[in-house]
Amino acid sequence: MTIRLYDTSARQIRDFAPLTPGCVSIYLCGATVQSAPHIGHIRSGLNFDILRRWFAYRGYDVTFIRNVTDIDDKIIKKSAEQDRPWWSIGYENERAFNDGYDALGCLPPTYEPRATGHVPEMIEMMRGLIERGHAYEADGNVYFDVRSFPEYLELSNQDLDELRQPSGEGETGKRDPRDFAMWKAAKPGEPNWETPWGRGRPGWHLECSAMAHKYLGSAFDIHGGGLDLVFPHHENEIAQAKAYGDDFATYWVHNAWVTMAGEKMSKSLGNSVLVSEMVKHWRPIVLRYYLGTPHYRSMIEYSEEALREAESAFARIEGFMQRVAEKAGETPAPAAEVPPAFAEAMDDDLGVPQALAVIHTTVRQGNSALAADDKEAAVARLAEVRAMLGVLGLDPYDPHWAGEADRGEDLHGAVDTLVRLVLDQREAARSRKDWATADAIRDQLQQSGLVIEDSPTGPRWTLGPR
């Protein structure tokens, strides 16, 4: 068994070899909490939640760090616009992010450090970089000297002479316009901390280098984040950490975006789909299926039609599970192991689409067993399906989804009572050979989104596509 992952730095899929046998350490760039999360933000957390679950299934002891960027230019700007304390905005949105992660079934991280809680570690890293000749102070700012680090831009594969480094307001005194700020001099009315170079606040890139060092040491296995973070954020993290003396991350894993009309979903474009609103209209487990089942390196083009397709696909899985549970008189426990084809797909760069195909194949086999009245085979297939869904965080019988399942069962019972009344009318029409009325009732039910099946034990209904 070897897990293989696409490493952005190597530009190829590599066998995973942990630094410590049996353990895996992961640092994921988490939320910048200037506003509430849209589904594009949560996709990153969800993709790495599945990766984490798969490592755990394969027997690894996982340490998973997901940071919170609770101070940056955008938060300060929002603070001025709303006339609210910066920390109030940050905390409110941090809670919104955690609510979103929890709603979609993401496991809590091992640690979730905030940037503002690690200023001493940042000061220590800057001091070391200045002593080693990789950083310098100017006008109260501290900059990283990119020409002092020959490996700079190897991750993003850019040419330094062609580089246009993003710069913020007040970043004066640079020796080279491509140097980036690690520390920004204080401005009136802005939050600031005392340092040997004057009062100021941290730059975004320094935060993650310092927190990764504190919680995972000088070397760790995997650094993750969205594809948009490769440059400048991750490139600058590498420069700081390695120039400081850390080996830093062995593998770089990046997830793709959720797009709308071909553009990356973002707050600045105004095309956000907030998680808090989405869960009012779609079951959270369906949202997880929608966001988590495409390959993590594939773009997702958002549309309600695609969400409806995901809802229908998951309904077919749930329908099978419910039918087997009814026949067995109980819910069978998950199998001890997932099928080999599922494991092979997941080992190969977290191939969730191929793994999902194994789930749907197993569901079809289980439905065939039900049709043949082979209870033992149907139960065995359900146990396998539960094991596979559990790895993906999608088992509807998992305690996390219990509240949703309870609400669904209550609604199902109410709808079932109403549908039975209509089906009784249809059966009465059939018994008097009034086929036109019977067919009309069936058609009306189908137009309402219900699929009617005539079985030897009588008619039964299931939800069809929206």
C-alpha positions as CSV (number, residue, x, y, z in Angstrom):
1,M,0.0,0.0,0.0
2,T,1.4,3.4,-1.1
3,I,-0.5,6.6,-1.1
4,R,0.5,8.8,-4.1
5,L,-0.1,12.6,-4.3
6,Y,0.4,15.3,-6.9
7,D,3.2,17.5,-5.6
8,T,3.0,21.0,-7.0
9,S,6.7,21.6,-6.4
10,A,7.7,18.5,-8.3
11,R,4.9,18.9,-10.9
12,Q,4.1,15.2,-10.8
13,I,2.5,12.5,-8.7
14,R,4.8,11.2,-6.1
15,D,4.8,8.2,-3.7
16,F,4.1,9.5,-0.2
17,A,6.9,8.7,2.3
18,P,6.3,10.2,5.7
19,L,9.1,11.8,7.7
20,T,8.1,9.8,10.7
21,P,6.9,6.2,9.9
22,G,3.2,5.8,10.7
23,C,2.6,9.6,11.2
24,V,1.6,12.4,8.8
25,S,1.8,16.1,9.5
26,I,-0.4,18.5,7.5
27,Y,-0.5,22.3,7.5
28,L,-3.5,23.8,5.7
29,C,-3.8,27.5,5.0
30,G,-7.2,28.2,6.5
31,A,-9.6,31.2,6.7
32,T,-8.9,34.9,6.3
33,V,-11.8,36.0,8.4
34,Q,-12.8,39.3,6.8
35,S,-16.3,38.0,5.9
36,A,-18.4,34.9,6.1
37,P,-17.4,31.8,3.9
38,H,-18.8,30.9,0.5
39,I,-18.7,27.3,-0.7
40,G,-15.4,27.9,-2.5
41,H,-13.7,28.5,0.8
42,I,-15.2,25.5,2.4
43,R,-14.2,23.3,-0.5
44,S,-10.6,23.5,0.5
45,G,-11.3,22.5,4.1
46,L,-13.5,19.6,2.8
47,N,-10.9,18.3,0.3
48,F,-8.2,18.2,3.0
49,D,-10.7,16.6,5.4
50,I,-11.1,13.7,3.0
51,L,-7.3,13.5,2.6
52,R,-7.0,13.4,6.4
53,R,-9.7,10.7,6.7
54,W,-8.0,8.6,4.1
55,F,-4.6,8.8,5.9
56,A,-6.4,7.8,9.2
57,Y,-8.1,4.9,7.4
58,R,-4.7,3.8,6.2
59,G,-3.5,3.7,9.8
60,Y,-1.6,6.9,10.0
61,D,-1.5,9.1,13.2
62,V,-2.5,12.5,11.7
63,T,-1.6,15.9,13.0
64,F,-3.7,18.5,11.1
65,I,-3.1,22.2,11.5
66,R,-5.5,24.7,10.0
67,N,-4.7,28.3,10.8
68,V,-6.9,31.4,11.1
69,T,-5.6,34.7,9.6
70,D,-7.3,37.1,11.9
71,I,-5.4,40.2,11.0
72,D,-4.7,41.5,7.5
73,D,-5.3,44.5,5.2
74,K,-8.9,43.4,4.3
75,I,-10.0,42.9,7.9
76,I,-8.6,46.4,8.8
77,K,-10.4,47.9,5.8
78,K,-13.7,46.3,6.9
79,S,-13.1,47.6,10.4
80,A,-12.9,51.2,9.1
81,E,-15.9,50.7,6.7
82,Q,-18.1,49.3,9.4
83,D,-16.8,51.3,12.3
84,R,-16.2,48.1,14.3
85,P,-13.2,46.7,16.1
86,W,-11.1,44.5,13.8
87,W,-11.1,41.7,16.4
88,S,-14.9,41.7,16.4
89,I,-15.1,41.2,12.7
90,G,-12.5,38.5,12.8
91,Y,-14.1,36.5,15.6
92,E,-17.6,36.7,14.1
93,N,-16.4,35.4,10.8
94,E,-14.1,32.8,12.4
95,R,-17.2,31.4,14.0
96,A,-19.0,31.5,10.7
97,F,-16.2,29.5,9.1
98,N,-16.3,26.9,11.8
99,D,-20.1,26.6,11.5
100,G,-19.6,26.0,7.8
101,Y,-16.9,23.3,8.3
102,D,-19.1,21.6,11.0
103,A,-22.2,21.8,8.8
104,L,-20.5,19.9,6.0
105,G,-19.0,17.3,8.4
106,C,-15.3,18.4,8.5
107,L,-13.5,17.0,11.5
108,P,-12.0,19.7,13.8
109,P,-8.2,20.3,13.3
110,T,-5.7,19.0,15.8
111,Y,-4.9,22.7,16.4
112,E,-6.3,25.9,14.9
113,P,-3.9,28.7,15.7
114,R,-4.7,32.4,15.2
115,A,-2.1,34.6,13.7
116,T,-2.4,37.3,16.4
117,G,-1.6,34.7,19.0
118,H,1.9,34.1,17.6
119,V,3.6,37.5,17.2
120,P,6.5,36.4,19.5
121,E,7.3,33.5,17.1
122,M,7.1,35.9,14.2
123,I,9.5,38.4,15.8
124,E,11.9,35.5,16.5
125,M,11.8,34.4,12.9
126,M,12.4,37.9,11.6
127,R,15.3,38.4,14.0
128,G,16.9,35.2,12.7
129,L,16.4,36.2,9.0
130,I,17.9,39.6,9.6
131,E,20.9,38.0,11.3
132,R,21.4,35.6,8.4
133,G,21.2,38.4,5.8
134,H,17.9,37.4,4.3
135,A,15.8,40.3,5.7
136,Y,16.2,44.0,6.5
137,E,14.4,46.8,8.3
138,A,13.3,50.0,6.5
139,D,11.0,52.8,7.8
140,G,9.6,50.4,10.5
141,N,8.9,47.7,7.9
142,V,10.8,44.4,7.7
143,Y,11.3,43.0,4.2
144,F,12.5,39.7,2.9
145,D,15.4,40.1,0.4
146,V,14.3,37.7,-2.4
147,R,17.7,37.9,-4.2
148,S,19.3,36.4,-1.1
149,F,17.4,33.2,-1.6
150,P,18.4,31.4,-4.9
151,E,15.5,28.9,-4.7
152,Y,12.9,31.7,-4.8
153,L,10.1,31.0,-7.3
154,E,10.8,27.3,-7.8
155,L,7.3,26.4,-6.5
156,S,5.5,28.7,-9.0
157,N,8.2,28.2,-11.7
158,Q,8.5,32.0,-12.4
159,D,11.4,34.1,-13.6
160,L,12.6,36.6,-11.0
161,D,13.5,39.2,-13.6
162,E,9.9,39.1,-14.9
163,L,8.3,39.2,-11.4
164,R,5.9,41.8,-10.3
165,Q,5.5,41.4,-6.6
166,P,2.3,42.7,-5.1
167,S,2.9,45.6,-2.7
168,G,0.6,47.2,-0.1
169,E,0.2,50.8,0.9
170,G,3.0,52.2,3.1
171,E,5.6,49.6,2.0
172,T,8.4,52.1,1.7
173,G,12.2,51.7,1.8
174,K,12.5,48.5,-0.3
175,R,15.9,47.8,-1.7
176,D,14.2,45.9,-4.5
177,P,10.6,46.3,-5.6
178,R,10.3,42.5,-5.6
179,D,11.1,42.2,-1.9
180,F,8.0,41.4,0.2
181,A,6.9,42.7,3.6
182,M,7.1,40.4,6.6
183,W,6.2,43.2,9.0
184,K,4.3,46.4,8.3
185,A,5.0,49.7,10.2
186,A,2.1,50.9,12.4
187,K,-0.4,53.4,10.9
188,P,-2.7,55.6,13.0
189,G,-5.7,53.8,14.2
190,E,-4.5,50.3,13.1
191,P,-3.8,47.4,15.4
192,N,-0.1,47.1,16.2
193,W,2.5,45.2,18.4
194,E,5.8,46.2,19.7
195,T,9.0,44.8,18.0
196,P,12.7,45.7,18.1
197,W,12.0,47.6,14.8
198,G,9.1,49.6,16.1
199,R,5.4,49.1,16.4
200,G,3.5,47.4,13.6
201,R,1.7,44.3,12.5
202,P,2.5,41.1,10.7
203,G,2.5,40.5,7.0
204,W,0.3,37.6,5.8
205,H,3.2,35.4,4.6
206,L,5.2,35.5,7.9
207,E,2.2,34.3,9.9
208,C,2.0,30.9,8.3
209,S,5.8,30.3,8.3
210,A,5.9,31.0,12.0
211,M,2.8,29.0,13.0
212,A,3.9,25.9,10.9
213,H,7.3,26.0,12.6
214,K,5.7,26.2,16.1
215,Y,3.2,23.4,15.7
216,L,5.0,21.0,13.2
217,G,8.7,21.8,13.7
218,S,11.4,22.5,11.2
219,A,10.1,19.9,8.8
220,F,6.7,18.4,8.1
221,D,5.0,16.3,5.5
222,I,2.3,18.2,3.6
223,H,1.4,21.9,3.1
224,G,-2.0,22.5,1.5
225,G,-4.2,25.2,0.3
226,G,-6.0,26.6,-2.7
227,L,-4.4,26.8,-6.1
228,D,-4.5,30.6,-5.9
229,L,-2.1,30.6,-2.9
230,V,0.9,29.1,-4.9
231,F,2.1,32.7,-5.5
232,P,2.8,34.8,-3.7
233,H,1.7,33.3,-0.4
234,H,3.3,29.8,-0.5
235,E,6.3,30.9,-2.5
236,N,7.0,33.5,0.2
237,E,6.4,31.1,3.0
238,I,9.0,28.7,1.6
239,A,11.5,31.6,1.2
240,Q,11.1,32.7,4.9
241,A,11.1,29.2,6.4
242,K,14.0,27.8,4.4
243,A,16.1,30.9,4.7
244,Y,15.5,30.6,8.5
245,G,16.9,27.1,8.4
246,D,13.7,24.9,8.2
247,D,13.3,22.1,5.7
248,F,9.6,23.1,5.8
249,A,7.1,21.0,3.7
250,T,8.0,17.8,1.8
251,Y,4.9,17.9,-0.4
252,W,2.8,20.7,-1.7
253,V,-0.9,19.9,-2.4
254,H,-3.3,22.4,-3.9
255,N,-7.0,22.1,-4.5
256,A,-8.8,23.8,-7.4
257,W,-11.5,26.4,-7.2
258,V,-15.3,26.6,-7.3
259,T,-16.1,28.9,-10.3
260,M,-19.1,30.8,-11.5
261,A,-19.3,31.7,-15.2
262,G,-15.7,30.6,-15.5
263,E,-14.4,32.9,-12.8
264,K,-13.0,32.0,-9.4
265,M,-15.7,32.4,-6.8
266,S,-14.5,35.2,-4.5
267,K,-15.8,38.0,-2.3
268,S,-14.3,40.7,-4.5
269,L,-16.3,39.5,-7.6
270,G,-19.5,39.6,-5.7
271,N,-20.4,36.1,-6.9
272,S,-20.2,34.4,-3.6
273,V,-22.6,31.7,-2.5
274,L,-22.5,31.8,1.3
275,V,-22.6,28.5,3.1
276,S,-25.0,29.9,5.7
277,E,-27.5,30.5,2.9
278,M,-26.8,27.3,1.0
279,V,-27.6,25.0,4.0
280,K,-31.1,26.6,4.2
281,H,-31.9,25.3,0.7
282,W,-29.9,22.1,0.4
283,R,-29.1,19.3,2.8
284,P,-25.6,19.7,4.2
285,I,-24.7,16.1,3.3
286,V,-25.7,16.8,-0.3
287,L,-23.5,19.9,-0.3
288,R,-20.6,17.8,0.9
289,Y,-21.3,15.2,-1.8
290,Y,-21.4,18.0,-4.4
291,L,-18.1,19.7,-3.3
292,G,-16.2,16.6,-2.1
293,T,-16.8,14.1,-4.9
294,P,-15.1,15.9,-7.9
295,H,-11.3,15.4,-8.0
296,Y,-9.6,17.9,-5.7
297,R,-7.5,19.3,-8.6
298,S,-10.5,19.8,-10.9
299,M,-12.4,23.0,-11.1
300,I,-16.1,22.9,-10.1
301,E,-18.4,25.1,-12.1
302,Y,-21.2,26.1,-9.8
303,S,-24.8,25.7,-11.0
304,E,-28.1,24.6,-9.4
305,E,-28.5,22.0,-12.1
306,A,-25.2,20.4,-11.0
307,L,-26.4,20.5,-7.3
308,R,-29.7,18.8,-8.3
309,E,-27.7,16.1,-10.1
310,A,-25.6,15.5,-7.0
311,E,-28.8,15.4,-4.9
312,S,-30.3,12.8,-7.2
313,A,-27.1,10.7,-7.2
314,F,-26.9,10.7,-3.4
315,A,-30.7,9.9,-3.1
316,R,-30.1,6.7,-5.1
317,I,-27.4,5.7,-2.6
318,E,-29.6,6.6,0.4
319,G,-32.6,4.8,-1.2
320,F,-30.6,1.6,-1.5
321,M,-29.4,1.9,2.1
322,Q,-32.9,2.4,3.4
323,R,-34.4,-0.5,1.5
324,V,-31.7,-2.9,2.8
325,A,-32.2,-1.6,6.3
326,E,-35.9,-2.2,6.0
327,K,-35.4,-5.7,4.7
328,A,-32.7,-6.6,7.3
329,G,-34.8,-5.1,10.2
330,E,-31.7,-3.1,11.3
331,T,-28.9,-1.0,9.9
332,P,-25.9,-3.2,9.2
333,A,-22.5,-1.9,10.6
334,P,-19.9,-0.7,8.1
335,A,-17.5,-3.4,6.7
336,A,-14.1,-3.6,8.4
337,E,-12.4,-2.7,5.1
338,V,-13.4,-0.9,1.9
339,P,-13.3,-2.8,-1.4
340,P,-9.9,-3.0,-3.0
341,A,-10.9,-1.0,-6.1
342,F,-12.0,1.8,-3.8
343,A,-8.8,1.8,-1.9
344,E,-6.8,1.7,-5.1
345,A,-8.6,4.8,-6.4
346,M,-8.1,6.7,-3.1
347,D,-4.4,5.8,-3.0
348,D,-3.9,7.2,-6.4
349,D,-3.8,11.0,-5.7
350,L,-7.1,10.9,-3.8
351,G,-9.1,9.7,-6.8
352,V,-12.6,10.3,-5.3
353,P,-14.4,10.2,-8.6
354,Q,-13.1,6.7,-9.3
355,A,-13.8,5.7,-5.7
356,L,-17.4,7.1,-6.1
357,A,-17.9,4.9,-9.2
358,V,-17.1,1.9,-7.0
359,I,-19.8,3.0,-4.5
360,H,-22.4,3.3,-7.3
361,T,-21.4,-0.1,-8.7
362,T,-21.8,-1.6,-5.3
363,V,-25.2,0.0,-4.9
364,R,-26.3,-1.5,-8.3
365,Q,-25.1,-4.9,-7.1
366,G,-27.0,-4.5,-3.9
367,N,-30.1,-3.5,-5.7
368,S,-29.8,-6.6,-7.9
369,A,-29.5,-8.7,-4.7
370,L,-32.6,-7.1,-3.3
371,A,-34.5,-7.8,-6.6
372,A,-33.4,-11.5,-6.3
373,D,-34.4,-11.5,-2.6
374,D,-30.8,-12.3,-1.6
375,K,-30.8,-10.6,1.8
376,E,-27.3,-11.8,2.8
377,A,-25.7,-10.3,-0.4
378,A,-27.7,-7.0,-0.1
379,V,-26.6,-6.6,3.6
380,A,-23.0,-7.3,2.6
381,R,-23.1,-4.6,-0.1
382,L,-24.6,-2.1,2.3
383,A,-21.8,-2.8,4.8
384,E,-19.3,-2.0,2.0
385,V,-21.1,1.1,1.0
386,R,-21.2,2.4,4.6
387,A,-17.4,1.7,4.9
388,M,-16.7,3.7,1.7
389,L,-19.1,6.5,2.5
390,G,-17.5,6.7,6.0
391,V,-14.1,7.5,4.5
392,L,-15.7,10.3,2.5
393,G,-17.6,11.6,5.5
394,L,-20.9,10.8,3.7
395,D,-22.4,8.0,5.7
396,P,-25.9,9.2,6.5
397,Y,-26.0,6.8,9.5
398,D,-22.9,8.5,11.0
399,P,-23.8,10.3,14.3
400,H,-22.8,13.6,12.8
401,W,-25.7,13.5,10.4
402,A,-28.1,12.0,13.0
403,G,-30.1,15.2,13.5
404,E,-30.5,15.6,9.7
405,A,-31.5,12.0,9.5
406,D,-34.1,12.4,12.3
407,R,-35.6,15.5,10.5
408,G,-35.6,13.6,7.3
409,E,-37.4,10.6,8.9
410,D,-40.0,12.8,10.4
411,L,-40.6,14.5,7.1
412,H,-40.6,11.1,5.3
413,G,-43.2,9.8,7.6
414,A,-45.5,12.8,7.1
415,V,-45.1,12.6,3.3
416,D,-45.6,8.8,3.3
417,T,-48.9,9.2,5.1
418,L,-50.1,11.7,2.5
419,V,-48.8,9.7,-0.5
420,R,-50.4,6.5,0.9
421,L,-53.8,8.2,0.8
422,V,-53.3,9.1,-2.9
423,L,-51.9,5.6,-3.7
424,D,-55.0,4.1,-2.0
425,Q,-57.1,6.1,-4.4
426,R,-55.0,4.8,-7.3
427,E,-55.3,1.2,-6.2
428,A,-59.1,1.7,-5.9
429,A,-59.2,3.0,-9.5
430,R,-57.1,0.0,-10.6
431,S,-59.4,-2.4,-8.8
432,R,-62.4,-1.1,-10.7
433,K,-60.3,-1.1,-13.9
434,D,-60.4,2.7,-14.3
435,W,-56.9,2.8,-15.8
436,A,-57.2,6.4,-17.0
437,T,-57.7,7.6,-13.4
438,A,-55.0,5.4,-12.1
439,D,-52.5,6.6,-14.7
440,A,-53.4,10.2,-14.1
441,I,-52.8,9.8,-10.3
442,R,-49.4,8.2,-11.0
443,D,-48.5,11.0,-13.5
444,Q,-49.5,13.7,-11.0
445,L,-47.3,12.1,-8.3
446,Q,-44.4,12.0,-10.7
447,Q,-44.8,15.6,-11.6
448,S,-44.6,16.3,-7.9
449,G,-41.1,14.7,-7.9
450,L,-42.1,11.2,-6.8
451,V,-41.3,7.9,-8.6
452,I,-44.0,5.2,-8.2
453,E,-43.0,1.6,-8.5
454,D,-45.5,-1.2,-8.6
455,S,-44.0,-4.2,-6.7
456,P,-45.4,-7.6,-5.8
457,T,-46.1,-6.2,-2.3
458,G,-47.9,-3.2,-3.6
459,P,-46.9,0.3,-4.8
460,R,-43.9,2.1,-3.2
461,W,-42.6,5.6,-3.8
462,T,-39.2,7.3,-3.8
463,L,-38.0,10.8,-4.5
464,G,-37.0,11.4,-8.1
465,P,-34.8,14.1,-9.5
466,R,-35.9,17.7,-8.8
